Amino acid sequence: MVAELRQRAPDLRMVWMTCIGEDFLLEEAFAANLPGFVHKEDPLDVLFAAIEIVASGGRYYSESIVRRRRVSRADPDHYSRILSNREQEVLKLIGAGFSNPEGAAMLGLSASTVQSHCRNIMARLDLHTAAELQAYALNNGFVDVTALRVHQQAERAGNPPLPPTAFGSTPPAR
């Protein structure tokens, strides 16, 4: 969502407030180059300072957000050191409940390539079943539960799969 907002309104000065601590979403927000980023548990004066600084053209990342990122990046098991960008994209779509062929169509890949990425992801993360793969995606912020439920409801109703933007930013074309 962040990347889509930035694409539609690149000059928009915004402060992103989050309750999310998952590393993937935090990295996605940093990659979108947000001018302001605070955590919902930060004191109110931190939010006011962020708004003031960002409105005047500056950048503001709260200490709690910066600390969280520093800690996650120091972790040797941090997902970005384990999974390639493409594997992260595949994990996001498979975690959201898309089949290998659906994920392949969205990423412009063959279903066998997506399946190969899934095998690599599972090996690197020491996961053994598709259920463990989906649980990892949910527990680590690659997809949110609400988006997964919406996708499952659409699938049950016979509607076409949701676009990747329903689960965050659109995976980049490669």
N, C-alpha and C positions, 0 to 999 in steps of 0.2 A: 504494500500500500504506500509506503514512504516513497519508493522509487517512482511509482505512478503519479503521486502528487507532485514530486519534483519535476517530472517530465511535463506534466500539464501546466504547471505554474513555476518555472525555474527561478523566478525572482521573488517568490513568496517567502517572506521572513516568518518562520514558525519555530515555536518551542514545542518539542515533542515531550509529553509527559507519559511515563509508562509505569506499569506495575510489574512488567515482565522482567525477569532476570535471566531468561534463557540466553545462552551464548550466541546461538545462531541469529536470533532476532536482534540482539544488541549489535552484532557485527553487521547485519543488514542495514541497520539504522546508521551506523558509522559510515558504511560504504555509500549511503545516499547523501552524505555530506550535509547533514542537517546543521543549521546555524545554532540551534539550542536543543538541549536534551537534559531532562531532569527525571528523577524517580518520584513516584507519587508519595513516598514516605519521607522525602526531603522536607525540611521546614518550609513554611509558606514564604518566608523572606527569600529563600533560594529561588523559588518560582518567580517572585516579583523581580529579583535581580536579573534572572534570565530573560524575562520579558523586556525589561528596560534595556539591557545590553543588546539583545537581538534586534529590537525595534530601532536602535540607533546605528545598526549596521555591523555590530560585533558578533562574536561567537561565544557561547556559554555552554559548558558541559559541567554538570554538578559533580562534586567530589565523589559522591557515591557511585555515579555512573562510571567515572574514570577509574575508580578503584576496582569496581567489578570487572571492567575490561582488562585492567592490568593483571588481576588475579587469574582470570580465565586464560589469558594468553600465556601466563607463566606455567599453566598446567600442562604437563607433557601429553596428556590425553585429550587436549583441546581439539575439537572436531576439525578445525582448519589445518591442523598438522597431520591429521589422519586421513581425511577425505579430500579429494580434488573438488574443484568448483562444480564440475559436471556430476560427480557422485552426490554432492550436496543437493543439486537440482533434482536428481532422480529420487533421492531420499525424501525430499519434500513432497513430490507427487505421489510416490508409492505410499508414504506415510499418510497422505490425505485420502487414500483409498482407491486411487486410480490403478487400473491393471497395467501390466507391462505394455500391451499394445496402445492403451490410452496415453500413458506417459510418453511412449515413443512418438506418437503422433504430435503431441504438444511440443516435444523437443526436437522434432525433425530427425529422429533416429529410427533404427529398426527395433522391433520388439526384442530380438536376440541381443542387441547391444545393451538395451535397458536391463535385460535379464543378467547379462554379464556384469554390468555395473552393480546390480543388486547382490550378486555373488561376492564381488569384491568388497562391497560395503559390509556385508555380513561377516566376511573373513576378518576384515580390519577391526571391526567392533566386537568380535567374538559373539556374534548372534547366530542362532541356529534355525530359527523359523521365521516365516513371514510375519507372524504375530509379534515376535520379539522386535523385528525391524520396525513395524508400525508403532509399537510401544516406545521404542527409542526415539522415533521421530516426534511423537507427541510429548514425551517427557523432556526432550531437549529443545523444544521450541521451533522445530522445523515446520510444524503445522499446528493450528489451534483447533481445539475440540469443536467449537462452533462451526468452523468451516468444514470439518469432517462430517458433522451431522447434516449440514446443508447439502453436501455432496451426496451422502447416503440417501437423503430424502428425495433428491432429484433423480437419483438412479432408480429408486423404488417406483417413482412415478413415471418412469420411462422417458425422462427428459435427457437430452444430450449432456455429456460431461461439462462441468463448469470450467471456465478458462483458468489458467494458472494464476491470474490476477486475483482470483477469489481466495487464494491462499497466501497472499503477500505480493511481492514484486514479481513481475513476469520474468521467468528465467531468461537470461540473455541468449541471443542467438549466437551460435558458434560456427 
